[in-house]
């Protein structure tokens, strides 16, 4: 630590020993820098503050009816695009900057100058903006800020109208396309329904119920057919037995009521095959049989016997014929029911495929219809929004502080620049003094001498008044302090000149005249 401290003291003494480089560098650089700062052109700044009011009484009233735009988002976009080339060209045209440009390069430089120096920023509150511009000409500065303000306000109105018109054109085009697609889908759907009228939704349950009903009817018909065939077989057997009995016994013991009794008994057998004893037909048949038996008994008792074998056989043959017709009718009915059931089952097998096609067509139709309805709704909302835009602006601007012609320069900050020139010049002088001390080193202590020569140092001879060394050093310090004081006075003079507008204005006028 001690060695580092000695090294630092050595460097400082070396700089102090070569201090003349500091004063020489300062006297060479400071006047040049101060003169350059003094001759810098004045900069004038003009500001304008504008408030954008995005709140309107129509916004809550028309919520859900008109297209809901976010004015704040549009406002932020306008702020970001204010310095676009199109807007810069408009500002240049408003301020005649394009007229002053003689060549295309001058025009491009003018646009680049506007882009770099026009500043738009938030003024602290929401939707409160500050537009500023700095330049050499006060009138031009004020005109640029005014033009920027005009362009900023005009963009808010024009952009809204352009967006609404473009949206209307796009919606109308899409409506035409979807209307054609909707008409085509409706025609295809109607044709499909006509072609497959029996396969539409709801027909499936009807076909199922019809098939079940037909199957129940078929089962009942088959049962009736079996019953009819059984009765027919029984009637034929009875007819055969009766004919055989007639052949065997002959016709002597028969009365006129026997044939009728036989017919009624056969009918009774047939009725008992189908019904119970309590059925009215069974009861009526039994009553008739009882009456005929009483009549037969009366005839037999009186000795009267009439031969009516032919009538009885005819009655039985008639019953057999009726039963045969009934069996044939039931067989035809059974065949018809089987054909209908087969047809309905084929319909049921084709129904899922038809329903799948119908579902696909309905899905396409519903999508097209929903898009068409949505576009219609959007068109109405766009028309309402356009009417709102024509009657009232969603963003209203209020100029809080209009741009004014600047009377005093806003820059440059010459006192600060003068101080920076002084500090940099002194820093450059210190660097030169340090380099000189390293190039031409000076021994300042016995320890340093011993390190360089490796010869022991036994004593040090101090300078005395008689030698004249102290007087020489004193004179050098006085000269150094005097030069530094003079440099400080020159610095103060430049500060006074640059902070006094009248004096500085005369200097700038003299510069312009030269």
C-alpha positions in Angstrom: 0.0 0.0 0.0 2.9 2.3 0.8 4.6 1.6 -2.5 1.3 2.3 -4.4 0.9 5.6 -2.5 4.5 6.6 -3.4 3.9 5.7 -7.0 0.8 7.9 -7.0 2.7 10.8 -5.5 5.4 10.3 -8.0 2.9 10.5 -10.9 1.3 13.6 -9.4 4.6 15.3 -8.9 5.6 14.5 -12.4 2.3 16.1 -13.7 2.9 19.2 -11.5 6.5 19.4 -12.7 5.3 19.4 -16.3 2.3 21.7 -15.5 3.3 24.1 -18.3 1.7 21.6 -20.7 -1.6 21.9 -19.0 -1.7 25.7 -19.3 -0.4 25.6 -22.9 -3.0 23.1 -23.9 -5.8 25.0 -22.1 -4.8 28.3 -23.7 -4.7 26.7 -27.2 -8.0 24.7 -27.0 -10.3 26.8 -24.7 -10.4 30.0 -26.8 -11.0 27.9 -30.0 -13.8 25.9 -28.3 -15.4 28.9 -26.7 -15.4 30.8 -29.9 -17.0 27.9 -31.7 -19.7 27.6 -29.0 -20.3 31.4 -29.1 -20.7 31.3 -32.9 -23.2 28.4 -32.8 -26.6 29.3 -34.3 -29.5 29.9 -32.0 -32.2 27.2 -31.8 -35.8 28.1 -31.4 -38.5 25.7 -30.1 -42.2 25.9 -30.6 -44.6 23.7 -28.6 -48.3 22.9 -28.9 -50.5 20.8 -26.6 -53.6 19.1 -27.8 -56.2 17.0 -26.0 -58.0 14.1 -27.7 -61.4 13.4 -26.2 -62.4 9.8 -27.0 -65.5 9.8 -24.8 -68.8 10.4 -26.4 -72.4 10.1 -25.2 -73.3 7.9 -28.3 -70.8 5.1 -27.3 -72.9 3.6 -24.4 -76.1 4.1 -26.3 -75.0 2.3 -29.5 -73.2 -0.5 -27.7 -74.0 -3.8 -29.5 -75.7 -2.0 -32.4 -72.9 -0.3 -34.2 -69.3 -1.6 -34.7 -67.5 -1.1 -31.5 -64.2 0.6 -32.3 -61.6 1.5 -29.7 -60.8 5.2 -30.2 -57.9 5.1 -27.8 -56.2 2.4 -29.9 -56.8 4.4 -33.1 -55.4 7.4 -31.4 -52.2 5.6 -30.4 -51.8 4.3 -34.0 -52.2 7.9 -35.3 -49.5 9.1 -32.9 -47.1 6.4 -34.1 -47.8 7.1 -37.8 -47.6 10.9 -37.6 -44.0 10.9 -38.8 -44.7 8.6 -41.8 -43.4 9.7 -45.2 -46.9 10.7 -46.4 -47.5 12.9 -43.4 -44.0 14.4 -43.6 -44.6 15.3 -47.3 -47.9 17.0 -46.2 -46.1 19.0 -43.5 -43.3 20.0 -46.0 -46.0 21.2 -48.4 -47.8 23.2 -45.7 -44.5 24.9 -44.6 -43.2 25.4 -48.2 -40.2 23.3 -47.4 -40.7 21.5 -50.7 -40.5 24.8 -52.5 -37.3 25.8 -50.8 -35.6 22.5 -51.8 -33.8 22.9 -55.2 -32.9 19.3 -55.7 -34.2 15.9 -54.8 -31.4 15.5 -52.3 -32.4 18.7 -50.6 -36.0 17.6 -50.5 -35.0 14.3 -48.9 -32.8 16.1 -46.4 -35.7 18.4 -45.5 -37.9 15.4 -44.8 -35.3 13.7 -42.8 -34.8 16.9 -40.8 -38.5 17.1 -40.1 -38.6 13.4 -39.0 -35.7 13.7 -36.6 -36.7 17.0 -35.0 -40.5 16.8 -34.8 -41.3 15.3 -31.3 -44.7 14.1 -30.2 -45.1 12.8 -26.7 -47.5 12.4 -23.9 -48.0 15.5 -21.8 -48.5 13.6 -18.5 -52.2 13.0 -18.7 -54.2 10.5 -20.7 -54.8 11.6 -24.3 -52.9 14.9 -23.8 -50.1 15.2 -26.3 -47.3 17.7 -26.8 -45.9 18.4 -30.3 -42.6 20.3 -30.5 -40.0 21.2 -33.1 -36.7 23.0 -32.9 -34.9 25.0 -35.7 -33.0 28.1 -36.6 -35.9 30.0 -38.1 -38.6 31.0 -35.5 -41.3 31.4 -38.1 -40.5 28.1 -39.8 -40.5 26.4 -36.4 -43.9 27.7 -35.6 -45.3 26.7 -39.0 -44.0 23.2 -38.7 -45.7 22.7 -35.3 -48.9 24.1 -36.7 -48.7 21.9 -39.8 -48.0 18.8 -37.6 -51.0 19.7 -35.5 -53.3 20.0 -38.6 -52.1 16.7 -40.0 -52.6 15.0 -36.7 -56.3 16.2 -36.5 -57.0 15.6 -40.2 -55.8 12.0 -40.0 -58.2 11.2 -37.2 -61.2 12.2 -39.4 -60.0 11.0 -42.8 -58.8 7.6 -41.5 -62.2 6.9 -39.9 -64.0 7.6 -43.2 -61.6 5.6 -45.3 -61.8 2.6 -43.0 -65.7 2.7 -43.0 -65.8 2.9 -46.8 -63.4 0.0 -47.3 -65.3 -2.1 -44.8 -68.6 -1.4 -46.6 -67.1 -2.4 -50.0 -65.7 -5.6 -48.5 -69.0 -6.5 -46.8 -71.0 -5.9 -50.0 -68.6 -8.1 -52.0 -68.8 -10.9 -49.5 -72.6 -10.6 -49.3 -72.9 -11.1 -53.0 -70.8 -14.2 -52.9 -72.6 -15.7 -49.9 -76.0 -14.9 -51.4 -75.2 -16.8 -54.5 -73.9 -19.7 -52.4 -77.1 -19.6 -50.2 -79.4 -19.7 -53.3 -77.5 -22.6 -54.7 -77.6 -24.5 -51.4 -81.3 -23.9 -51.0 -82.0 -25.2 -54.5 -80.0 -28.4 -54.0 -81.7 -29.0 -50.6 -85.2 -28.5 -52.1 -84.4 -30.9 -55.0 -82.9 -33.5 -52.5 -86.1 -33.3 -50.3 -88.3 -33.8 -53.4 -86.3 -36.8 -54.6 -86.2 -38.4 -51.1 -89.6 -37.4 -49.8 -90.1 -40.6 -47.8 -86.7 -40.5 -46.2 -86.9 -37.2 -44.4 -86.3 -36.8 -40.7 -89.3 -38.2 -38.8 -90.0 -40.9 -41.4 -87.8 -43.4 -39.5 -90.2 -43.6 -36.6 -93.2 -43.9 -39.0 -91.5 -46.7 -40.9 -90.6 -48.6 -37.7 -94.1 -48.3 -36.3 -95.6 -49.3 -39.7 -93.3 -52.3 -39.9 -94.2 -53.4 -36.3 -97.9 -53.0 -37.1 -97.6 -55.0 -40.3 -95.7 -57.8 -38.5 -98.4 -57.9 -35.8 -101.1 -58.1 -38.6 -99.1 -60.8 -40.4 -98.8 -62.8 -37.2 -102.6 -62.5 -36.7 -103.3 -63.3 -40.3 -101.1 -66.4 -40.2 -103.0 -67.5 -37.0 -106.3 -67.0 -38.7 -105.1 -68.9 -41.7 -104.1 -71.8 -39.5 -107.5 -71.8 -37.8 -109.2 -71.6 -41.2 -107.2 -74.5 -42.5 -108.0 -76.5 -39.4 -111.7 -75.8 -39.7 -111.6 -76.7 -43.4 -109.9 -80.0 -42.6 -112.5 -80.7 -39.9 -115.4 -79.8 -42.2 -114.0 -82.0 -44.9 -113.6 -84.9 -42.5 -117.2 -84.4 -41.2 -118.5 -84.2 -44.8 -116.7 -87.5 -45.7 -118.0 -89.2 -42.5 -121.5 -88.0 -43.2 -121.5 -89.3 -46.7 -120.1 -92.6 -45.6 -122.8 -92.8 -42.8 -125.5 -92.0 -45.4 -124.3 -94.7 -47.7 -124.1 -97.2 -44.8 -127.5 -96.6 -43.1 -129.5 -95.6 -46.1 -132.2 -92.9 -46.1 -135.2 -94.7 -44.3 -134.7 -93.4 -40.7 -134.0 -89.8 -41.5 -136.4 -86.9 -41.2 -136.5 -83.5 -42.9 -134.8 -82.0 -39.9 -131.7 -84.3 -39.9 -129.9 -82.4 -42.6 -130.5 -79.1 -40.9 -129.4 -80.6 -37.5 -126.2 -81.8 -39.1 -125.5 -78.4 -40.6 -126.2 -76.7 -37.3 -124.0 -79.2 -35.4 -121.2 -78.6 -37.9 -121.6 -74.9 -37.4 -121.6 -75.4 -33.7 -118.4 -77.3 -33.9 -116.9 -74.5 -35.9 -118.1 -71.9 -33.5 -116.8 -73.8 -30.5 -113.5 -74.0 -32.2 -113.3 -70.2 -32.3 -115.5 -69.1 -29.4 -116.6 -70.1 -25.9 -120.0 -71.4 -24.7 -121.0 -67.8 -23.7 -120.7 -66.4 -27.2 -124.1 -65.3 -28.6 -123.6 -67.3 -31.9 -122.9 -70.5 -29.9 -126.0 -69.9 -27.7 -128.2 -69.2 -30.8 -126.9 -72.3 -32.6 -127.6 -74.5 -29.6 -131.1 -73.0 -29.3 -131.8 -73.8 -32.9 -130.5 -77.3 -32.5 -132.7 -77.8 -29.5 -135.8 -76.5 -31.4 -135.0 -78.8 -34.4 -134.5 -81.8 -32.1 -137.9 -81.1 -30.6 -139.5 -80.8 -34.0 -137.7 -84.0 -35.0 -138.9 -85.8 -32.0 -142.5 -84.6 -32.7 -142.2 -85.8 -36.3 -140.8 -89.2 -35.2 -143.6 -89.5 -32.7 -146.2 -88.7 -35.4 -144.5 -91.2 -37.7 -143.7 -88.6 -40.4 -140.2 -89.1 -42.0 -139.0 -86.8 -44.8 -135.9 -87.5 -46.8 -133.8 -84.4 -47.0 -130.3 -85.9 -47.4 -129.5 -83.9 -50.4 -130.1 -80.6 -48.6 -127.8 -81.5 -45.7 -125.0 -82.5 -48.0 -125.4 -79.3 -49.9 -125.2 -77.3 -46.7 -122.0 -79.1 -45.7 -120.5 -78.6 -49.1 -121.4 -74.9 -48.9 -119.5 -74.7 -45.5 -116.5 -76.4 -47.0 -116.5 -74.0 -50.0 -116.7 -71.0 -47.7 -113.8 -72.3 -45.6 -111.8 -72.8 -48.8 -112.4 -69.3 -49.9 -111.5 -68.0 -46.5 -108.2 -69.9 -46.6 -107.4 -68.6 -50.1 -108.2 -65.0 -49.0 -106.0 -65.3 -45.9 -103.1 -66.7 -48.0 -103.3 -63.7 -50.4 -103.4 -61.3 -47.4 -100.4 -63.1 -45.9 -98.4 -62.7 -49.2 -99.3 -59.0 -49.4 -98.2 -58.4 -45.9 -94.9 -60.1 -46.5 -94.3 -57.9 -49.6 -95.1 -54.7 -47.7 -92.8 -55.7 -44.8 -89.9 -56.4 -47.3 -90.4 -53.0 -48.9 -90.5 -51.1 -45.6 -87.3 -53.0 -44.4 -85.5 -51.9 -47.6 -86.6 -48.3 -46.9 -85.2 -48.6 -43.4 -81.9 -49.9 -44.7 -81.6 -47.0 -47.1 -82.7 -44.4 -44.5 -79.3 -43.9 -42.7 -77.4 -43.1 -46.0 -80.1 -40.6 -47.0 -80.1 -39.0 -43.6 -76.2 -38.7 -43.8 -76.5 -36.9 -47.1 -79.2 -34.7 -45.8 -77.1 -33.9 -42.6 -74.1 -32.9 -44.8 -76.2 -30.7 -47.0 -77.9 -29.1 -44.0 -74.5 -28.5 -42.3 -73.3 -26.7 -45.4 -76.5 -24.8 -45.7 -76.5 -23.7 -42.0 -72.8 -22.5 -42.3 -73.6 -20.5 -45.4 -76.8 -19.1 -43.8 -75.1 -18.1 -40.6 -72.3 -16.4 -42.5 -74.8 -14.6 -44.7 -76.9 -13.5 -41.6 -73.7 -12.3 -39.9 -72.6 -10.3 -42.9 -76.1 -8.7 -43.1 -75.8 -7.8 -39.4 -72.3 -6.4 -40.0 -73.5 -4.3 -42.9 -76.2 -2.8 -40.8 -73.7 -2.1 -38.1 -71.3 -0.6 -40.6 -74.0 1.7 -42.0 -74.9 2.9 -38.5 -71.2 3.5 -37.7 -70.9 5.4 -41.0 -73.9 7.6 -40.1 -72.4 8.1 -36.7 -69.1 9.1 -38.2 -70.8 11.5 -40.6 -72.8 13.2 -37.8 -70.3 13.1 -35.0 -66.6 12.3 -34.6 -65.6 9.6 -32.1 -62.4 11.6 -31.4 -62.7 15.3 -30.8 -59.6 17.5 -30.4 -59.2 20.5 -28.3 -56.1 22.7 -28.6 -54.9 23.5 -25.1 -51.8 25.5 -26.1 -51.6 26.6 -29.8 -48.1 26.9 -31.3 -46.6 30.4 -30.8 -43.8 32.3 -32.5 -40.7 31.8 -30.2 -39.2 35.1 -29.2 -36.2 33.8 -27.3 -33.8 31.0 -28.3 -34.2 27.7 -26.5 -30.7 26.6 -27.2 -27.9 25.6 -27.4 -27.0 25.6 -23.7 -23.8 27.7 -24.2 -22.7 28.0 -20.5 -22.8 24.3 -20.2 -20.9 23.8 -23.5 -18.3 26.4 -22.4 -17.8 24.6 -19.1 -17.4 21.3 -21.0 -14.8 22.8 -23.3 -12.8 24.1 -20.3 -13.0 20.7 -18.6 -11.9 18.8 -21.7 -9.1 21.2 -22.4 -7.7 20.8 -18.8 -8.1 17.1 -19.1 -6.1 17.1 -22.4 -3.4 19.2 -20.7 -3.2 16.8 -17.8 -2.8 13.9 -20.2 0.0 15.7 -22.0 1.8 16.5 -18.8 1.6 12.9 -17.7 3.0 11.7 -20.9 5.8 14.3 -20.7 6.6 13.1 -17.2 6.9 9.6 -18.4 9.1 10.4 -21.3 11.4 12.7 -19.3 11.1 11.4 -15.7 12.5 13.4 -12.8 13.8 11.9 -9.5 11.9 13.4 -6.5 13.1 11.2 -3.6 16.1 9.3 -2.3 14.3 6.0 -2.5 13.6 6.6 -6.2 17.2 7.5 -6.8 18.4 4.3 -5.1 16.0 2.2 -7.2 17.4 3.7 -10.4 21.1 3.7 -9.5 21.4 1.0 -6.9 23.8 3.4 -5.0 23.1 4.1 -1.3 22.0 7.6 -0.6 23.6 8.9 2.7 22.1 12.4 2.7 20.1 15.1 1.0 21.2 18.7 0.3 18.2 21.1 0.5 17.9 24.2 -1.6 18.7 27.5 0.3 17.8 31.1 -0.3 21.4 31.8 -1.3 21.2 29.3 -4.2 18.3 31.1 -5.8 16.3 27.9 -6.5 13.4 28.8 -4.2 13.0 32.2 -5.8 12.9 30.6 -9.3 10.2 28.1 -8.2 8.2 30.9 -6.6 8.3 32.9 -9.8 7.2 29.9 -11.8 4.2 29.3 -9.5 3.2 33.0 -9.7 3.3 32.9 -13.5 1.3 29.7 -13.5 -1.3 31.1 -11.2 -1.5 34.3 -13.2 -2.1 32.4 -16.5 -4.8 30.3 -14.8 -6.4 33.4 -13.5 -6.3 35.1 -16.9 -7.9 31.9 -18.4 -10.6 32.1 -15.8 -11.3 35.7 -16.6 -11.6 34.8 -20.3 -14.0 32.0 -19.3 -16.1 34.4 -17.3 -16.1 36.9 -20.2 -17.4 34.2 -22.6 -20.0 33.3 -20.1 -21.2 36.9 -19.9 -21.2 37.3 -23.7 -23.2 34.1 -24.2 -25.8 34.9 -21.5 -26.3 38.5 -22.6 -28.8 38.3 -25.6 -28.0 41.8 -27.0 -24.2 41.2 -27.1 -24.6 37.7 -28.5 -27.1 38.8 -31.1 -24.6 41.4 -32.4 -21.9 38.8 -32.6 -24.2 36.5 -34.6 -25.2 39.3 -36.9 -21.5 40.1 -37.5 -21.0 36.4 -38.3 -23.9 36.4 -40.8 -22.6 39.5 -42.5 -19.2 37.9 -42.9 
